[in-house]
Amino acid sequence: MRGLIKGLFMLFSLIVITAALIKYNQPSIIEKPIQKHPDTNYSEEIGGKLQNTNFTKKIIVALRAAGYFPDSTIGYLIESPSNQLITIQLHNLDKLEKSTESEIQSIVNSIAETNDLQLFMVNVRLTDVH
């Protein structure tokens, strides 16, 4: 019986020592400096710039002037200066042609350059397809 108690005590001690070593060898979250993702600052900066320049409104007005019927909202996905996506939904088109996509891409690029913004990849989606 003594051997069993001694064995259990040693096993328990080994578990406690292992747990303590694991806990104290882990770097503390408090010790690590908290860093923002570097692109987060860019996303915030570009979001402010989009608002200050009325970029969305300019896109909508330019597309309407070119004969398109965009939705009143435009979606943005901005990860970095080299990875910016703009999604535009158009009404009253039966089919999306390559020439339409190219023309819309050109309009967006022109407005982006005029407002000192990086270029966007344009994603055009149709709504109310007949």
C-alpha positions as CSV (number, residue, x, y, z in Angstrom):
1,M,0.0,0.0,0.0
2,R,2.9,2.3,0.8
3,G,4.3,1.8,-2.6
4,L,1.0,2.8,-4.2
5,I,0.8,6.0,-2.2
6,K,4.4,6.8,-2.9
7,G,3.8,6.2,-6.6
8,L,0.7,8.4,-6.7
9,F,2.5,11.1,-4.8
10,M,5.4,11.1,-7.3
11,L,3.0,11.1,-10.3
12,F,1.1,14.0,-8.8
13,S,4.3,15.9,-8.1
14,L,5.5,15.3,-11.6
15,I,2.2,16.6,-13.1
16,V,2.4,19.8,-10.9
17,I,6.0,20.4,-11.8
18,T,5.3,19.9,-15.5
19,A,2.3,22.2,-15.4
20,A,4.3,24.9,-13.5
21,L,7.1,24.7,-16.1
22,I,4.7,25.0,-19.0
23,K,2.9,28.0,-17.4
24,Y,6.1,29.9,-16.5
25,N,7.9,29.3,-19.8
26,Q,5.1,30.7,-21.9
27,P,5.5,34.4,-22.8
28,S,3.0,36.5,-21.1
29,I,0.4,38.4,-23.2
30,I,1.1,41.5,-21.1
31,E,4.8,41.3,-22.0
32,K,4.2,41.3,-25.8
33,P,3.7,44.7,-27.4
34,I,0.3,44.8,-29.0
35,Q,0.7,45.7,-32.7
36,K,-2.0,46.7,-35.1
37,H,-1.9,45.0,-38.5
38,P,0.1,47.4,-40.7
39,D,-2.6,47.5,-43.3
40,T,-5.3,48.5,-40.7
41,N,-3.8,52.0,-40.7
42,Y,-4.0,52.2,-44.5
43,S,-7.6,50.9,-44.5
44,E,-8.6,53.7,-42.0
45,E,-6.7,56.3,-44.0
46,I,-8.2,55.3,-47.3
47,G,-11.7,55.2,-45.7
48,G,-11.3,58.8,-44.6
49,K,-10.0,59.8,-48.0
50,L,-12.9,58.1,-49.7
51,Q,-15.3,60.1,-47.5
52,N,-13.5,63.4,-47.8
53,T,-13.3,63.3,-51.6
54,N,-17.0,62.0,-52.0
55,F,-15.5,59.2,-54.1
56,T,-18.6,57.0,-54.0
57,K,-20.8,59.9,-55.2
58,K,-18.4,60.8,-58.0
59,I,-18.4,57.2,-59.2
60,I,-22.2,57.0,-59.2
61,V,-22.6,60.3,-61.0
62,A,-20.0,59.4,-63.6
63,L,-21.6,56.0,-64.2
64,R,-25.0,57.5,-64.6
65,A,-23.6,60.1,-67.1
66,A,-22.1,57.2,-69.1
67,G,-25.6,55.6,-69.3
68,Y,-25.4,53.0,-66.6
69,F,-27.7,52.6,-63.6
70,P,-25.6,51.8,-60.6
71,D,-27.1,50.9,-57.2
72,S,-26.8,53.8,-54.8
73,T,-24.3,51.9,-52.7
74,I,-20.8,50.8,-53.6
75,G,-18.9,48.2,-51.7
76,Y,-15.2,48.4,-50.9
77,L,-12.7,45.7,-49.7
78,I,-9.4,47.4,-49.0
79,E,-6.5,45.3,-47.7
80,S,-3.5,47.3,-48.9
81,P,-2.6,49.9,-51.6
82,S,-2.1,47.0,-54.1
83,N,-5.2,45.1,-53.1
84,Q,-8.3,47.4,-53.3
85,L,-11.6,46.1,-54.6
86,I,-14.7,48.0,-55.5
87,T,-18.0,46.3,-56.1
88,I,-20.6,48.1,-58.2
89,Q,-24.1,46.7,-58.8
90,L,-25.8,47.8,-62.0
91,H,-29.5,47.7,-62.8
92,N,-31.2,47.5,-66.3
93,L,-28.6,45.4,-68.1
94,D,-29.5,42.0,-69.5
95,K,-25.9,40.9,-69.9
96,L,-22.5,42.1,-68.7
97,E,-20.1,42.6,-71.7
98,K,-16.4,42.8,-71.5
99,S,-16.5,46.3,-73.0
100,T,-18.9,47.4,-70.2
101,E,-16.5,46.1,-67.6
102,S,-13.6,47.8,-69.3
103,E,-15.5,51.1,-69.6
104,I,-16.5,51.0,-65.9
105,Q,-12.9,50.1,-64.9
106,S,-11.7,53.1,-66.9
107,I,-14.2,55.4,-65.2
108,V,-13.2,54.2,-61.7
109,N,-9.4,54.5,-62.5
110,S,-9.9,58.0,-63.9
111,I,-11.7,59.2,-60.7
112,A,-9.2,57.4,-58.5
113,E,-6.3,59.1,-60.1
114,T,-8.0,62.5,-60.0
115,N,-8.5,62.1,-56.3
116,D,-4.9,60.9,-55.7
117,L,-6.0,57.3,-54.8
118,Q,-4.5,54.0,-55.7
119,L,-6.3,52.1,-58.5
120,F,-9.1,49.7,-57.7
121,M,-10.0,46.3,-59.1
122,V,-13.6,46.6,-60.2
123,N,-16.2,43.9,-59.6
124,V,-19.4,44.6,-61.5
125,R,-22.5,42.7,-60.6
126,L,-25.9,42.8,-62.3
127,T,-29.2,43.1,-60.4
128,D,-32.7,42.8,-61.8
129,V,-31.5,40.5,-64.6
130,H,-34.3,39.7,-67.0
